[in-house]
Amino acid sequence: MSNRTDFNCVLFAELLGSQKLTDKIGPTEAQRALDRARNRIMRSVDAHHGHALLDRADRLIASFKRADDAAQAASDMHEKVQRLPPVSGITIGLKIGLHCGELVSGNEPSGLAVELAGRLAETAEPGQALMTGELALHLTEGVKALASSVRDRNVRHDGMDIPLYELTSQIGPDSVPPSSSAGTDTSRARLVLRHRGVAHIVTESRPILLMGREEGNDIVILDRRASRHHARIEWRHGHFYVIDQSSNGTFVAPEDEAEIMLKREECALPTLGRVGCGFSCEEDSQGEMVSFEIRQG
């Protein structure tokens, strides 16, 4: 197969802790722990319309057509990996670099985008995602809020200092913003979902949330009736939608209204209600029900 050159946004991710895990619990158990982290990373790539170019035990290179998708995937990856519990006292870490430019796809992806993204991943601290100023220029205003300039560090290329930006999370996974009735700007709306006492946020700058039985989803449903990749929540054009992808359907129960069932369909979420993945919201689901509320401001 011949190589092909394109202009893409490239994400270079490195998982940390492989050798420590191998030394402590052996190669088989260490690989299982890394696979759990890699599965979460790949779910982030898929959810943000990316394409994996290289997928190895402790390294991933992925391409994205849009800078927003690359940045949001990186932020999502960090949150997913950070939620993993330590294995025998060892925490799996993640470093990410991002750049946009020439990409030569093939068995071993190469080009300027891969080279600089890799150098940024090497430069990054554990738990950090660094991007070039060039990629930051392509971000829309909503996502650009997640990037802050790194003033005391840069990468030198072709005799020039390349400015760096650090990608940060706008809202932590357990943060819940205060309610506000002021204003109706839909770009500032946020969807707060609760599952087993944990809050999850969907906003314009973090527009996709995945639910299902498989590890790697944002919300993991521990009910046999839920599909591995059951449903997704999306922010689109000022509204939050739930999209069913399951075998048993997704049930949506607005507050004080009749429940509806989605079967390979989607609907806009009301302001307040509950979601059942494979089961009715009227059932006792042993804590697997997802409640939600849309807040403004």
N, C-alpha and C positions, 0 to 999 in steps of 0.2 A: 504494500500500500504506500503511495507517495505521500510525502509530507505536504501540508497546506499552511500558508501564512495568512493570518487574520489579525484584526485589531480587536483585542478583548480586554476585559478586566480579569486579572488573575489573582486568585487567593492561594497562598502557600501556607499550609498548616503543619506544625510539628507537635506530636504528642511527646510528653516528657514522663519519665519514670519507668521506662521499659526495663532498663538494666537493673534498677533497684528491685523491681518486682520479680524479675527472673532470679536474682540472687537470693531473695527471701522466700518465695513460694514455688519456684520452679518454672520452667518455660511453658508448660501446659496451662497452669492457672494464670500465669502472667498474660498469656495470649488471650485468654478468655476476658480478662479485665480490660485489655486494650481493645478487644473487639466490641465490648459494650460502648466504650468511648467513641470508637470509629463509627459504630452504627448511629450514634447520636449526631456525629459530624455529618455523615452522609444524608441524614434526614434534613439537616439544615440546608445542605446544598440542593436537595430535591425541592424543598419547600420554597426556595427562592430562585427557582428556574435556572439552576446552575448545571454544569456538566463536568463530571470527574474526568480528568485527564490522566492522573496517576494516583493509584490507591494502594499504599503499602502499609506494612504493620504500624509504623509510627510516622507516616508522612502522607499528606494529601495535597494534590494540586488540582484546582478546579477553575473553570472559566465561566464568566458571566457576560452577557451582552450589555447589561446596565450596571453602572457604578452603584446605584442604590441597592440592587440585589446583592452585589458582592459585600457591601458594607453591612447590610442587615443580616446576611448569612454569617458573617464573622461574629457579630454581636450575639446572634442566636447560639452559635457554637460554644462560645465562652460560657454562656449561661447554662447550657445543657451539660457541659463537662464539669462545671463547678458544682452542679447538683449531685454528681456522683459521689457516693460515700467512699472514704478511704478504704483501701484494700490492705489488710494486715498493717495498718498504720501508715501506709504510703498513699499519698494523693497524686492522682494523675493530673499533670499540668498540660497547658496548651499555649503555643506561641503562634502568632499569625502575622503574615506580611501581605500587603495588597498593592498592586500597581496596574496601570492600564497601558497597553502599548502593543508592540508586535509580538505575536504568538505563533510559533511554528508547532503545529500539532503532529503527532506521530507516536511511535512506541515510547520515545523519551521526549516529552514536550520541552521546547527550548524557545529562545527569543528574549528580547529585552524585558518583556513583561514578567516572564518566569524568573529571569536572572535577578531583577530588582526585588520582586516579591520574596524570593528566597533569601536575599541579603537582609531584607527587613525582618523576616521571620527569625533569622539568626541573631539579629541585633535586639529583637524584642525581649523583654523580661517575661518570665512565666506569668500567664494570665493576661498578657498584653497583646493588642492588635495594632500594628503600625501601618499606615498608608502613606503614599507619596502625596505631595501637594497637587500633583497633576491629577491624580484620581479624585482628590477632594474637590477639585474644580468642577467635576462632572456630577457631583451630588446635588439633588434637589434640596430646597430649603428645609423641608421637614426632616430629611435624613442628615443634612449638614450639621444639625444641632448636636448630633452624636460625636462629631469630630472636633478635637481641640488641638491647637498647634503645640508641637514639642519644640520649645525654643532653644534648649541647650544640647540638642543632638541633631545630626544630619548624616546623610549618606553621600559619599562623593562618587560621581560617575562622569567620565569623560572630562575630568578637570573642573567639574562644577559641583557645588554643594546642593543637594536635593533636599528641600524642606520636608519635614515629616509631620504627620498628624497622628494622634492617638485616638482610636475609636473607643468610646466609652458608652456604657449603658445609660440611657436616659432615665429609666425606672428599673429598679431591682425587681426580681421575680416575686418577692413577697411584699413589695410596697403597694400601698393603696392610697391614691391621692384623695384629698378631702373633697366632699361634695360641694358643688357650686351651682347656683341657679342663674348666675349672671352671664348674659350673652348666649348666643346660639350658633357660634362658629363651629361648624361640623368638623373642621380640620383639627380642632382641639378636643373633640370627643374621645372618650376612651371607654373601652369595655373591660369591666372587672369580672373575672370568672373565679369562682371558689370551688375547690375540690379537696376533700379531706383536710379542711382547715387552711389550705394554702391558696393565696391569691395569685392569679395570673392576669397579665395586662395585655390588651391589644389596642394599638393606636395607629395613627397614620404612619408614624416612623417605624413601627413594629407591626406590620399589617397581617401577619399569618400566625395562627396557632393550630397545632395538630393534636388530635385526640384519638386514642386507640389502645388496644391491649398490649402492643409491642413496646418494649423499652426503646426509648429514643423519641417517643412522642412527648410533647410538652405536658400533656395531661395523660397519664397512664391509667386506664380503666381496668380494674381487677375484677372483671365479670366475664364469664365464659361466653355470654351472648354478644359481647362487643367484638368487632372485627379487629385484626391487627392494625390496620390503618382505617379507622372507622369514619371519622369526619374531620373537617377542617373549618376554622373560623377565618374569615377574610374581611378586611376593611377595604371597601371599594366605593369611590365617589360619594363619600360622606355617610355611608351606611355600613353596618356590620352584618355579614351574611354567614349562615351555617350551611355547609355543603355536605350532604350525605354521600359516603363512599362505601357503604357497608352491605352486609348480607341481611341483617335483621332490621335495618332502618334506624333513623334517629328521631327521637320524640322531643318536641318543643312545646312547653307549657307556659304561655304568657300568664302573668299575674292576673287572676280573676277572669280568665278566658279559657275556652275549650282547648284541649291539647290537640296538636296536629302531628302527623307522622310523615316524615320525608323518606322516600325510597329512591335513591339516585337522583334526588332533587335538591333544590336550595331554597332558602327563604331569608328575608331580612329579619333580624332579631328585634323584638319589641324592647321597650325600656327596661323591663324587669321580668324575670322568669327563671325556668329551669330547663335543663337538657338531659335526656336519658339516652345513653348509647347502647341501643339494642333492647331496651326495656322502657316501659311506660313510666312517666314521672309520678304516677300514682302509686307505684310499688315501693316497698321497703327494699332499697338496693344496697344495704349494708355500707352506706357511706360513699357509694360510687356515683351518686347524683351530682351534676354540675349546676350550680346556681350562677346567675349572671345579672349584671346591672350596667346600664349605659350611663355614664356621667359626662357632664359638660364642663369645660374649663380645666 
